[in-house]
Amino acid sequence: MRAHRPARFLASLAAAALLFSAAPAAAIEWEGSTAENILAKTIDAAIVRPLASVRVVLGGILAVPAMILASPSGKEGIDGAYEVLLSQPIEYAFARELGDF
């Protein structure tokens, strides 16, 4: 039993040395990097823009009934329905820069 004590002690000492001597990995700058730019533009062009285009189409379909229901409140109601259902989705889908969420 005594013969195993030095081996256990050395194993414990090696484990402690590994645990306490580990240095943190160098942080990679992600914010503003070229990789972040490329990834943002790719996701925007492949996923977000097509979904935003569907939102424009659905907004166009819903705009007429919404404007009819908003018409009793006057021009402000119609302008509000237009802004929410058409203007903002069109601006988001087609007018903003690629990769700018």
VOTIMAR-832938 format. One record per atom (N, C-alpha, C): residue number from 1; residue in three letters; atom name; z, y, x. Coordinates in steps of 0.02 Angstrom, whole numbers, plus 50000, padded with zeros to 5 digits. Atoms other than C-alpha are relative to their C-alpha. Layout:
REM residues N
 seq type atom    pz    py    px
 NUM  ALA   CA     Z     Y     X
...
This chain:
REM residues 101
 seq type atom    pz    py    px
   1  MET    N 50000 49941 50040
   1  MET   CA 50000 50000 50000
   1  MET    C 50000 50063 50043
   2  ARG    N 49998 49943 49956
   2  ARG   CA 50036 50117 50144
   2  ARG    C 49933 50014 50032
   3  ALA    N 50064 49991 49967
   3  ALA   CA 49863 50090 50216
   3  ALA    C 49953 50044 49958
   4  HIS    N 50044 49961 50043
   4  HIS   CA 49782 50177 50066
   4  HIS    C 50020 50074 49997
   5  ARG    N 49977 49932 50004
   5  ARG   CA 49885 50335 50080
   5  ARG    C 49958 50049 50041
   6  PRO    N 50042 49952 49963
   6  PRO   CA 49783 50417 50219
   6  PRO    C 49931 50009 49967
   7  ALA    N 50066 49994 50033
   7  ALA   CA 49621 50379 50125
   7  ALA    C 50006 50044 49938
   8  ARG    N 49990 49958 50060
   8  ARG   CA 49689 50456 49965
   8  ARG    C 50012 50072 50019
   9  PHE    N 49986 49932 49977
   9  PHE   CA 49754 50606 50060
   9  PHE    C 49936 50034 50023
  10  LEU    N 50063 49971 49975
  10  LEU   CA 49587 50633 50146
  10  LEU    C 49952 50013 49942
  11  ALA    N 50043 49989 50058
  11  ALA   CA 49495 50613 49979
  11  ALA    C 50023 50061 49961
  12  SER    N 49973 49942 50034
  12  SER   CA 49611 50740 49898
  12  SER    C 49985 50064 50039
  13  LEU    N 50014 49942 49957
  13  LEU   CA 49589 50858 50045
  13  LEU    C 49926 50019 49997
  14  ALA    N 50072 49986 50005
  14  ALA   CA 49399 50842 50036
  14  ALA    C 49983 50030 49932
  15  ALA    N 50012 49973 50067
  15  ALA   CA 49400 50874 49847
  15  ALA    C 50025 50072 49996
  16  ALA    N 49973 49932 50001
  16  ALA   CA 49510 51028 49870
  16  ALA    C 49955 50047 50041
  17  ALA    N 50044 49958 49959
  17  ALA   CA 49397 51093 50008
  17  ALA    C 49935 50015 49963
  18  LEU    N 50061 49988 50039
  18  LEU   CA 49244 51072 49897
  18  LEU    C 50012 50049 49943
  19  LEU    N 49986 49957 50057
  19  LEU   CA 49327 51157 49749
  19  LEU    C 50013 50072 50021
  20  PHE    N 49980 49932 49981
  20  PHE   CA 49398 51306 49841
  20  PHE    C 49951 50035 50047
  21  SER    N 50048 49968 49955
  21  SER   CA 49254 51337 49961
  21  SER    C 49934 50015 49966
  22  ALA    N 50063 49988 50036
  22  ALA   CA 49119 51347 49828
  22  ALA    C 49992 50075 49989
  23  ALA    N 50015 49930 50009
  23  ALA   CA 49039 51518 49828
  23  ALA    C 49956 50008 49938
  24  PRO    N 50043 49991 50058
  24  PRO   CA 48960 51588 49671
  24  PRO    C 49928 50010 50020
  25  ALA    N 50071 49993 49986
  25  ALA   CA 48772 51581 49663
  25  ALA    C 49979 50073 49993
  26  ALA    N 50024 49931 50004
  26  ALA   CA 48679 51742 49690
  26  ALA    C 49967 50011 49933
  27  ALA    N 50028 49985 50066
  27  ALA   CA 48635 51822 49525
  27  ALA    C 49928 50024 50006
  28  ILE    N 50070 49980 50001
  28  ILE   CA 48451 51840 49489
  28  ILE    C 49994 50058 49951
  29  GLU    N 50010 49942 50043
  29  GLU   CA 48403 52009 49418
  29  GLU    C 49949 49983 49947
  30  TRP    N 50046 50016 50055
  30  TRP   CA 48327 51970 49247
  30  TRP    C 49977 50063 49965
  31  GLU    N 50017 49939 50036
  31  GLU   CA 48332 52141 49166
  31  GLU    C 49946 50039 50038
  32  GLY    N 50054 49960 49971
  32  GLY   CA 48170 52232 49200
  32  GLY    C 49955 49962 50049
  33  SER    N 50041 50038 49952
  33  SER   CA 48094 52091 49303
  33  SER    C 49931 49985 49970
  34  THR    N 50067 50017 50022
  34  THR   CA 47913 52039 49294
  34  THR    C 50001 49939 49955
  35  ALA    N 49995 50061 50041
  35  ALA   CA 47961 51869 49223
  35  ALA    C 50023 50018 49929
  36  GLU    N 49977 49980 50066
  36  GLU   CA 48056 51952 49080
  36  GLU    C 49944 50035 49962
  37  ASN    N 50057 49964 50031
  37  ASN   CA 47906 52065 49045
  37  ASN    C 49948 49951 49974
  38  ILE    N 50051 50048 50019
  38  ILE   CA 47784 51920 49041
  38  ILE    C 50024 49957 49941
  39  LEU    N 49973 50040 50054
  39  LEU   CA 47898 51814 48932
  39  LEU    C 50004 50039 49934
  40  ALA    N 49996 49958 50061
  40  ALA   CA 47928 51957 48809
  40  ALA    C 49932 50012 49970
  41  LYS    N 50067 49988 50026
  41  LYS   CA 47743 51994 48794
  41  LYS    C 49969 49937 49971
  42  THR    N 50028 50064 50024
  42  THR   CA 47697 51811 48772
  42  THR    C 50031 49982 49932
  43  ILE    N 49967 50016 50063
  43  ILE   CA 47827 51783 48636
  43  ILE    C 49978 50049 49946
  44  ASP    N 50023 49950 50049
  44  ASP   CA 47774 51945 48552
  44  ASP    C 49930 49984 49974
  45  ALA    N 50070 50012 50020
  45  ALA   CA 47589 51901 48552
  45  ALA    C 49992 49933 49963
  46  ALA    N 50009 50067 50029
  46  ALA   CA 47610 51717 48505
  46  ALA    C 50040 49987 49937
  47  ILE    N 49956 50016 50057
  47  ILE   CA 47752 51720 48379
  47  ILE    C 50014 50061 49956
  48  VAL    N 49975 49944 50039
  48  VAL   CA 47814 51891 48326
  48  VAL    C 49944 50038 49964
  49  ARG    N 50054 49962 50032
  49  ARG   CA 47649 51981 48292
  49  ARG    C 49968 49962 49941
  50  PRO    N 50026 50035 50059
  50  PRO   CA 47577 51844 48180
  50  PRO    C 50049 50000 49941
  51  LEU    N 49951 49998 50054
  51  LEU   CA 47740 51837 48081
  51  LEU    C 50005 50070 49971
  52  ALA    N 49998 49931 50025
  52  ALA   CA 47741 52027 48069
  52  ALA    C 49938 50015 49957
  53  SER    N 50060 49991 50041
  53  SER   CA 47562 52020 48002
  53  SER    C 50009 49967 49931
  54  VAL    N 49985 50032 50064
  54  VAL   CA 47620 51899 47867
  54  VAL    C 50046 50045 49959
  55  ARG    N 49955 49953 50035
  55  ARG   CA 47757 52023 47826
  55  ARG    C 49961 50059 49971
  56  VAL    N 50041 49945 50027
  56  VAL   CA 47626 52160 47804
  56  VAL    C 49963 49977 49937
  57  VAL    N 50036 50026 50058
  57  VAL   CA 47525 52051 47685
  57  VAL    C 50048 49991 49940
  58  LEU    N 49951 50008 50054
  58  LEU   CA 47681 52005 47583
  58  LEU    C 50024 50067 49974
  59  GLY    N 49981 49933 50020
  59  GLY   CA 47733 52187 47582
  59  GLY    C 49947 50033 49957
  60  GLY    N 50055 49973 50041
  60  GLY   CA 47562 52235 47514
  60  GLY    C 49999 49969 49931
  61  ILE    N 49998 50034 50065
  61  ILE   CA 47579 52106 47376
  61  ILE    C 50058 50026 49958
  62  LEU    N 49941 49978 50036
  62  LEU   CA 47753 52165 47330
  62  LEU    C 50002 50076 49988
  63  ALA    N 49998 49927 50004
  63  ALA   CA 47714 52351 47348
  63  ALA    C 49983 50026 49930
  64  VAL    N 50021 49975 50065
  64  VAL   CA 47625 52373 47181
  64  VAL    C 50055 49992 49947
  65  PRO    N 49945 50005 50049
  65  PRO   CA 47764 52300 47071
  65  PRO    C 50060 50043 50020
  66  ALA    N 49943 49959 49979
  66  ALA   CA 47896 52389 47176
  66  ALA    C 49988 50073 49985
  67  MET    N 50015 49930 50015
  67  MET   CA 47808 52555 47157
  67  MET    C 50002 50014 49925
  68  ILE    N 49997 49992 50073
  68  ILE   CA 47791 52529 46970
  68  ILE    C 50073 50004 49977
  69  LEU    N 49929 49999 50018
  69  LEU   CA 47977 52491 46956
  69  LEU    C 50036 50062 50027
  70  ALA    N 49969 49941 49970
  70  ALA   CA 48020 52639 47069
  70  ALA    C 49973 50065 49972
  71  SER    N 50032 49938 50025
  71  SER   CA 47908 52763 46977
  71  SER    C 50045 50041 49953
  72  PRO    N 49957 49957 50042
  72  PRO   CA 48041 52819 46850
  72  PRO    C 50043 50049 50041
  73  SER    N 49960 49955 49959
  73  SER   CA 48139 52896 46994
  73  SER    C 49958 50054 50034
  74  GLY    N 50044 49947 49973
  74  GLY   CA 47989 53002 47043
  74  GLY    C 49968 49981 50065
  75  LYS    N 50037 50009 49938
  75  LYS   CA 47893 53025 47203
  75  LYS    C 50044 49970 50056
  76  GLU    N 49956 50027 49948
  76  GLU   CA 48046 52984 47310
  76  GLU    C 50005 49924 49996
  77  GLY    N 49997 50072 50009
  77  GLY   CA 48056 52808 47238
  77  GLY    C 49937 49966 50023
  78  ILE    N 50064 50029 49979
  78  ILE   CA 47872 52775 47266
  78  ILE    C 49993 50005 50076
  79  ASP    N 50004 49992 49928
  79  ASP   CA 47881 52846 47443
  79  ASP    C 50048 49951 50036
  80  GLY    N 49952 50048 49970
  80  GLY   CA 48034 52737 47479
  80  GLY    C 49973 49930 49999
  81  ALA    N 50029 50067 50004
  81  ALA   CA 47947 52580 47419
  81  ALA    C 49942 49993 50050
  82  TYR    N 50055 50002 49951
  82  TYR   CA 47793 52624 47523
  82  TYR    C 50026 49995 50071
  83  GLU    N 49972 49999 49933
  83  GLU   CA 47899 52659 47676
  83  GLU    C 50027 49931 50020
  84  VAL    N 49968 50064 49984
  84  VAL   CA 47997 52496 47667
  84  VAL    C 49951 49942 49999
  85  LEU    N 50043 50059 50008
  85  LEU   CA 47860 52378 47611
  85  LEU    C 49934 50004 50039
  86  LEU    N 50064 49995 49965
  86  LEU   CA 47706 52447 47701
  86  LEU    C 50004 50038 50066
  87  SER    N 50003 49958 49941
  87  SER   CA 47735 52586 47826
  87  SER    C 50037 49970 50060
  88  GLN    N 49961 50029 49945
  88  GLN   CA 47874 52508 47931
  88  GLN    C 49971 49933 50025
  89  PRO    N 50030 50062 49975
  89  PRO   CA 47795 52332 47937
  89  PRO    C 49934 50012 50037
  90  ILE    N 50063 49986 49965
  90  ILE   CA 47625 52405 47985
  90  ILE    C 50014 50028 50069
  91  GLU    N 49982 49970 49935
  91  GLU   CA 47704 52509 48123
  91  GLU    C 50027 49946 50047
  92  TYR    N 49970 50053 49959
  92  TYR   CA 47803 52358 48186
  92  TYR    C 49947 49950 50023
  93  ALA    N 50049 50052 49984
  93  ALA   CA 47654 52239 48181
  93  ALA    C 49944 50026 50045
  94  PHE    N 50062 49978 49967
  94  PHE   CA 47515 52349 48250
  94  PHE    C 50007 50061 50045
  95  ALA    N 49997 49936 49963
  95  ALA   CA 47575 52516 48321
  95  ALA    C 50044 49998 50062
  96  ARG    N 49955 50001 49942
  96  ARG   CA 47712 52468 48445
  96  ARG    C 49968 49966 50059
  97  GLU    N 50025 50030 49939
  97  GLU   CA 47684 52416 48624
  97  GLU    C 50016 49925 50002
  98  LEU    N 49991 50073 49995
  98  LEU   CA 47667 52231 48665
  98  LEU    C 50064 49986 50040
  99  GLY    N 49938 50018 49966
  99  GLY   CA 47837 52158 48712
  99  GLY    C 50057 50047 49986
 100  ASP    N 49948 49952 50017
 100  ASP   CA 47936 52305 48642
 100  ASP    C 50029 49982 49932
 101  PHE    N 49969 50021 50062
 101  PHE   CA 48055 52234 48512
 101  PHE    C 50044 50055 49976
